[in-house]
Amino acid sequence: MYPDEYNPVFLRLTVEGIKYNVQHAFMQHELQLREIINKALDKEISAFNLEKLVEEEVKRLLPELIHETLQYHIRTGMQSESVQHSLKSIVDQSIRSYFEKRT
């Protein structure tokens, strides 16, 4: 007969015990890691200021858009109401396009 430390049943139980301990340790770390990641994401998401981002993007794009629109309407001779409507459409389209690119 085998001594206890060489008994296949004993060895299997020992290996299974070690396996369980390793799995349990990884699961504990996984939960801690998820907590850390979720906290960081929550912090960043709550601090994210979408309104400010849109405002900055409009300020950045607006001069160029106004210039292009005015040039187009000067060439085509359109009325000022058309210019205003056109500017609003271009700004809306530019903002949508910007956010579509970021997602």
N, C-alpha and C positions, 0 to 999 in steps of 0.2 A: 504494500500500500504506500501511497505518497505521504511524505510529511505535509503538515498543514499548509505551509507556505508554497508548496508545489502542487497542491491539489487543484485540478482544473476548475472545479466549482468555486473554490476560494479565490483563484486568480480572476475568474470571470466577474465575481462579485466585487472584487477590489477594483478592477478596471471600470466596471459600471459605476461604482461609487465615485471614482475620479472623474469619469465622464460627466456625471451629474453635477459635481462640484464646479467643473469648468463651465458647463452650460449655464449654471446658476450665476456664476460670477459674470459671464458675458451678458446675461439678461439684466443683471443689476446695473452694469455699466451702460447698456443700451438705454435703459429707462432714464438714467442720469443724463446721458447725452441728449436724449429727446427733450428732457426738461430744459436743459441749457439752450438748445437750439430754439425751442418754442419761446422761451423768455426773450431771447435776442430778437427773434422775428416779431414778437408782439411789441417790443420796445421800438423797433425800427418802423413798423407799420403805424403805430400810434403817433410817432413823431413825424411821419411823412406828411408834408403839406402839399396836397395836390393843387389847391388854389394858387399857392405861390409858384409852383412849377408852371402852371398854365399862364399865369401873369408874366413870368419871366420869358416864356416862349413867345407870347404875343408881342411883348416889348422888343424882342430880338427880331421877329419876323415883320412886324408892322411897317417900319420905314420902307423896306424893300417892296412889300406888297402894295403900299400906297403909291410908290413911285411907278411900279409896273402898271398898275391899274390906271393911274392918271395918264401915263404915256399912251396906253391903249385907247382911252376915251378921247384924248386930244386928237389922235390920228383918225378915229372914227367919227368924231363930232357928236358924241352922245350927251344927253342932258345930265345935270348934277344928281338928280334922283337915281338915275341908272348907275352913276359912279358910286353913290353911297350903297346901293343894293349890291353892286358888284364887289365892293370892298368887304361887306359883311359875308358874302358867299365865299370869297377867297380866304378870309380869316378862318371861317368855320371849317372849310375844307383843309386848310393847312394844319389846324389843330387836330382834326381827326386823323390826318395822315401821320402826324408826329406820333400820336399815341398808338396807332396801328403798328408803326415801325418798332416801338419799344416793347410790344407784347409778343 
